[in-house]
Amino acid sequence: MRPPISSRQIALIIVFLVVATLALALSASFVGACPTCPATRAARANVLGSGFWKNLGLVSLPLVVLLGFSALLYRVGASTREGDPSP
C-alpha cells in the first residue's frame, strides 16, 4: 500500500503544473510564428549556416569524452582497496 501524499508534495505538484501551463501559454506565440517570414528565414540561415555542424560537434564533444571515460571505467572496473570486499 502506498503512503498518503503529504500537503507539501501536493503544493509542489500544483506549482509545477502552474509553471508548466504558463510556459506553454507564453511559448505559443513562438510556435505560431510565420515560418516563411523574412526575419524567420534570416534567423534560420544564421543558426543552420555553414558552421552548424562544426559548432554542434564542439558542443557535443565533452559529452562524448565523458561517456567514453565512463564506459572505460565500467569496462575496466575501478580497483578496490586491499581488504575491502569486492562488490
C-alpha positions as CSV (number, residue, x, y, z in Angstrom):
1,M,0.0,0.0,0.0
2,R,1.3,3.4,-0.9
3,P,1.8,6.0,1.8
4,P,-0.5,9.1,1.6
5,I,0.7,12.1,-0.3
6,S,1.7,15.0,2.0
7,S,0.5,18.5,1.6
8,R,4.0,19.6,0.7
9,Q,4.0,17.2,-2.2
10,I,0.6,18.4,-3.4
11,A,1.8,22.0,-3.2
12,L,4.9,21.1,-5.3
13,I,2.8,19.4,-7.9
14,I,0.5,22.4,-8.1
15,V,3.4,24.8,-8.5
16,F,4.9,22.5,-11.2
17,L,1.6,22.4,-13.1
18,V,1.2,26.2,-12.9
19,V,4.7,26.8,-14.2
20,A,4.3,24.3,-17.0
21,T,1.0,25.8,-18.0
22,L,2.5,29.3,-18.1
23,A,5.5,28.1,-20.1
24,L,3.2,26.6,-22.7
25,A,0.9,29.6,-22.8
26,L,3.8,32.0,-23.2
27,S,5.6,29.9,-25.8
28,A,2.5,29.7,-28.0
29,S,3.5,32.9,-29.8
30,F,6.8,31.4,-30.7
31,V,5.2,28.2,-32.0
32,G,2.8,30.2,-34.2
33,A,5.5,32.3,-35.8
34,C,5.4,32.6,-39.5
35,P,7.9,30.1,-41.0
36,T,8.2,32.0,-44.3
37,C,8.7,35.5,-42.9
38,P,11.9,37.2,-43.9
39,A,13.0,37.5,-40.2
40,T,12.5,33.8,-39.6
41,R,14.3,32.8,-42.7
42,A,17.3,35.1,-41.8
43,A,17.4,33.6,-38.3
44,R,17.2,30.1,-39.6
45,A,20.1,30.8,-42.1
46,N,22.2,32.1,-39.2
47,V,21.6,29.1,-37.0
48,L,21.8,26.4,-39.7
49,G,24.5,28.1,-41.6
50,S,27.9,26.8,-42.7
51,G,29.3,26.5,-39.2
52,F,26.3,24.5,-37.8
53,W,27.9,21.0,-37.9
54,K,31.3,22.3,-36.6
55,N,29.6,24.0,-33.7
56,L,27.3,21.0,-33.0
57,G,30.4,18.8,-32.9
58,L,32.2,21.1,-30.5
59,V,29.2,21.3,-28.2
60,S,28.7,17.5,-28.1
61,L,32.4,16.7,-27.7
62,P,32.5,17.0,-23.9
63,L,29.6,14.6,-23.7
64,V,31.3,12.1,-26.0
65,V,34.5,12.3,-23.9
66,L,32.6,11.9,-20.6
67,L,30.7,8.9,-22.0
68,G,33.8,7.3,-23.3
69,F,35.6,7.7,-20.0
70,S,32.6,6.3,-18.1
71,A,32.4,3.3,-20.4
72,L,36.2,2.7,-19.9
73,L,35.8,2.8,-16.2
74,Y,32.8,0.5,-16.4
75,R,34.6,-1.9,-18.7
76,V,37.9,-2.0,-16.8
77,G,36.4,-1.5,-13.3
78,A,37.7,0.6,-10.5
79,S,40.2,-1.1,-8.3
80,T,39.2,-1.7,-4.7
81,R,41.5,-1.1,-1.7
82,E,43.2,-4.1,-0.1
83,G,41.0,-5.7,2.4
84,D,37.7,-4.3,1.0
85,P,35.3,-6.9,-0.3
86,S,34.6,-6.5,-4.0
87,P,31.0,-5.8,-4.8
